[in-house]
Amino acid sequence: MSKIDLEVKHSLKQEEAASRLEAFLKEQGKYNKQLSNAVFEREGRLFRFTAKVKGFKIKGAVAALEHSIKAQIVLPLTARPFKGSAEQILREQLQKAMS
């Protein structure tokens, strides 16, 4: 297994960040053509998910904190070559969702 751990800073109130994060995740589940079988569960300001990206099963959690969004995504070992690009894309998308 390989993990992506990232943090994206924001200046929003925690509840606003959680609302934007929820909207972002729902949008990804509907419109991201590389993402399939996405299941998201919200527990307060914590979002757990499972999905397939380009055929790879992934799972993780994303939390809306007071001044940041923290994400941890578990990738299968076979997806390790894509870890860097996946982390960069996710970071950019989360920054956009929080701005």
C-alpha positions as CSV (number, residue, x, y, z in Angstrom):
1,M,0.0,0.0,0.0
2,S,1.0,3.5,-0.7
3,K,-0.4,6.6,1.0
4,I,-1.1,10.2,0.1
5,D,-1.1,12.6,3.0
6,L,-1.7,16.2,2.2
7,E,-2.9,19.4,3.8
8,V,-4.5,22.4,2.1
9,K,-4.7,25.6,4.0
10,H,-7.8,27.8,3.8
11,S,-9.3,30.9,5.5
12,L,-12.9,29.7,5.7
13,K,-14.9,29.0,8.8
14,Q,-14.8,25.3,9.5
15,E,-18.5,24.6,8.7
16,E,-18.1,26.5,5.3
17,A,-15.0,24.5,4.5
18,A,-17.0,21.3,5.3
19,S,-19.9,22.4,3.1
20,R,-17.5,23.2,0.2
21,L,-15.7,19.9,0.7
22,E,-19.0,18.0,0.6
23,A,-20.0,19.8,-2.6
24,F,-16.5,19.0,-4.1
25,L,-16.8,15.3,-3.3
26,K,-20.3,15.0,-4.7
27,E,-19.2,16.8,-7.9
28,Q,-16.3,14.4,-8.2
29,G,-18.6,11.4,-7.8
30,K,-20.9,12.7,-10.5
31,Y,-18.6,14.3,-13.1
32,N,-15.1,12.9,-12.8
33,K,-14.9,10.4,-15.6
34,Q,-11.8,8.8,-14.1
35,L,-13.6,8.1,-10.9
36,S,-16.1,5.2,-10.6
37,N,-18.0,3.3,-7.9
38,A,-17.5,6.3,-5.5
39,V,-19.1,6.0,-2.1
40,F,-18.8,9.0,0.3
41,E,-19.9,9.0,4.0
42,R,-20.0,12.1,6.1
43,E,-19.4,12.1,9.8
44,G,-19.6,15.7,10.9
45,R,-16.6,17.3,9.3
46,L,-14.9,14.0,8.3
47,F,-15.6,12.4,4.9
48,R,-14.7,8.8,4.3
49,F,-14.7,7.4,0.8
50,T,-14.0,4.4,-1.4
51,A,-13.8,4.5,-5.2
52,K,-12.0,3.3,-8.3
53,V,-9.7,5.6,-10.2
54,K,-8.5,4.3,-13.6
55,G,-9.3,0.8,-12.4
56,F,-7.4,1.1,-9.1
57,K,-9.3,0.8,-5.8
58,I,-8.7,3.6,-3.4
59,K,-10.0,4.6,0.0
60,G,-9.4,7.4,2.4
61,A,-10.6,10.2,4.5
62,V,-10.8,14.0,4.2
63,A,-11.4,16.3,7.1
64,A,-12.4,19.9,7.2
65,L,-10.4,21.5,10.0
66,E,-10.4,25.1,11.3
67,H,-7.7,26.3,9.0
68,S,-7.0,23.4,6.6
69,I,-8.3,20.4,4.8
70,K,-6.4,17.2,5.6
71,A,-6.6,14.2,3.3
72,Q,-5.2,10.7,3.6
73,I,-5.7,8.4,0.7
74,V,-4.6,4.7,0.5
75,L,-3.5,3.6,-2.9
76,P,-2.7,0.0,-4.0
77,L,0.9,-0.7,-4.5
78,T,0.3,-1.0,-8.3
79,A,-0.7,2.7,-8.3
80,R,2.5,3.9,-6.7
81,P,3.9,5.2,-10.0
82,F,1.0,7.7,-10.1
83,K,1.2,8.9,-6.5
84,G,3.0,12.1,-7.3
85,S,0.7,13.2,-10.1
86,A,-2.4,12.1,-8.1
87,E,-1.3,14.1,-5.1
88,Q,-0.6,17.3,-7.2
89,I,-4.0,17.1,-8.9
90,L,-5.9,16.5,-5.7
91,R,-4.0,19.4,-4.0
92,E,-4.9,21.8,-6.9
93,Q,-8.6,20.7,-6.9
94,L,-8.9,21.1,-3.1
95,Q,-7.3,24.5,-3.3
96,K,-9.7,25.5,-6.0
97,A,-12.7,24.2,-4.0
98,M,-11.6,26.2,-0.9
99,S,-11.1,29.5,-2.7
